[in-house]
């Protein structure tokens, strides 16, 4: 069994916050892939289903962000899930909005949810870092992540979540490049103004072969005055 964890804070007042993009990711996966209804368990909410051949448990910790590790540890202990089979989806201020990176192990970079998970199961789990952008100064970070996404963010956010859901089975199969490509196809799909394949720039077209001019002098003179 694989455990997918989305990080966020519980409660309707936090639902739209940038810090809750991990919850949003799991809600999209559950809805798109026919997972069972959410139910209370492991100090949070869980939903079960399958992604490809894998049985998957989705977990949204019901503790606040800085205690997320308690719910993760409880789920891992009950289902005997190793850290290597845990993937955590979380907000990442050091990535531009809609950028996504997949990482295994390493530090928590000051993220309170990851810090708690580190303390409870160690660092050897995978993370999907979901870019939400940076407010520009570290003193503004708490207010920034604990605030709703702006209206201007809604289009890219929806595309990001759709792409993430499209590619999550590839992530389960150990194909992070295919997972990231699925997101890219949603966030920045190839387009042209006519909906057709874009014309090849003239500079990239092969040069036409030189054809010898076989006309006589009188024919060439007449062509000059047409």
N, C-alpha and C positions, 0 to 999 in steps of 0.2 A: 504493500500500500504506500502511496505517496501522500504527503501532507502539504497542502498549499495554504499558506498563512497570509492574510491581508492585514496590514497594520492600520489602526485608526483609533479614534476615541468613541465610546458608545454614547448613544443619545441623539435625538433628532436635531438638537442645537448644533451638533458637530458634523452632521451628515454631509454638508457641502464644502467642508474645509479642505484645503490643499493637503493637510496632514492625513486626511481620510481617503486618499486616492487608492490605498491598498484595499480598503473595504469595497470601493467602487469597482475595482478590478475583479474581485471575487463575485460580486453580485452579477456582473456581466457574464462571467464564465458560467455561473450556476444557471442563469436564465437562458443562455444560448445553447447549452449542452444538456438540458433536461435533467439537471440534478434534483435530488429530493428536496422538499421544503426545508427551510432552516429550522433548527430546533436547539433548545438550550442544552449545552453540555460543555464540560471542561472549562468552566468559568467563562464561557463565551457562547457563540452560536456556531453550529456545524451543519454541513450539507454533504451528502455522499453521492457519488456518481462514478462514471467511467470516462476516461479520456484515452482513446485508442484501446490497447490491451490492459491499461493500468486502472486498478481501483483507486479512487482518489477521495480524500477527505479534505473539504474546505473548512477553514477555521478563521472566524473573526473573534479575536479575544474580547471578552466583555469587561476586562479590567481597563483602566486607563493606559495610555501608551507606555508609560514608564514601568508598567508591571506586565507587559505582554508575555514575557517569558514564562510566567506561571501557567497560563493556558496552554502554551506550546509544549511545555514539559509534561503536563498532565495528559495531553493527547498522545504524545510520543510514548509515554510509559504504558498507557492502556493498550495501544495498538502495536507496541514493540517496533516503533518506527525509528530508524537510525537517523542521526543528523544529516547524513548524505542523501536521505530521501525527503528532506524538508526544503521547500522553496518559499521564500518570504518576499512579498510584494510591498514596496514601501516608497514613500515620497523621497525625492532627492533634490535638494536645493542647489547642488553643485552641477546639475545638468540643466540645459536650457529646456523650456517647456516642450513636451512631446518627444524629447530624446529619451532613449531607453538603453540601459546596459545590463548585461547579465554577469554576475560575479560569484565566485565560489571562495568561501573563507575570507580571511583578512580581518581588519579592524572594523569597528562600528562607526568610526568617523563622527562620534558625538551624537548620533541619532539615538534618542532615548529608548525607542522600541527595540532596536538592534542591541543596544547595551544590555537590556533586560534578558533578551534571548541568549546572548553570549553567556550571561551569568548562570543560566539554567541548563543549557544543552551544549555549550561550547560554541566555537566559531565555524565548525566544519559543515555548514549548510549553504545552500545557494540563495542568492538574492536577485530579485529583479528590481533594478533602480529606475524609478519612474520620474523623469525630470519635471519639476514644477517651476524652475527658475529661482533666482535669488533676488531679494529686495534691494541689494546694493550695499548694505552694511550689516555686520553681524548683530548689532543691537536691535535691528528691526526684524530679525528672523522669527522670534516667537509670535509676534503679532501677524506676520505674513503667513506662516503656515497654519495658524489658528484663525483663519479667515476664509470665507467662501471664495471659490474661483470667481473671477470676474466674468461678466457676460461675454466679453471678447474672447475668453478662453474656451467657451463651450463647444465650438466647432472642432478645434483640434483635440479637445479632451474626449469628445465622443468618438472621433476617428481613432484616437489612441486606444481606447477601451475596446472598440470593435476589432482592431487589428490584433490586440493582445489575445482576445478570445479566439480569433481565427487561427492564431499560431500556437496556442497553448499545447495542443497535442504534440506538435513537433518539439516543444520544450521538454515535455514528458519523455520523449523518445531520445533525448540527449542530442538534439539538433538545434542549438541556440541560434545558429545563423539563419536557419529557415524560420524560426520564431521571429527574429528581428526583421527579416524580409517581409513577413506577413504584416507586421506593424507598418513598415515603410510604405507598403502598397496602399494602405489606408490613409496614412498621414500625408504622403506626398506621391499620389499616383501619377503615372505618366499621362500627360494630357496634351492635346493640340487644340488650336482655336476652332478647327472644323470638325473635330472628332475623328479625323482620319490620321493615318501615319504622317508625321511631319515630313515635308519635302527635304530631300538631301541638299545641303548647302552646295552652291555651285563650286566652291573652292574644293569640295571633297569629291566631285564627280570626275571620272577619268576624262582626260583630254580627248577630243575628237581626232581621229587620225587625219593627217594631211593628205589631201586629194590633189593630184597634179591637174593644172589648168590646161586642157587640150584645145581650147578655142583658138581660132586664128586671130591675127591682129585686127582685122576689120570688125569681127564679132565683139572683141573686147572693147573697141572704141565705141561701138553702138551702145553697149551696156552702160558705159559711163554717162550717157546722155538720156537714159530712160527715166 
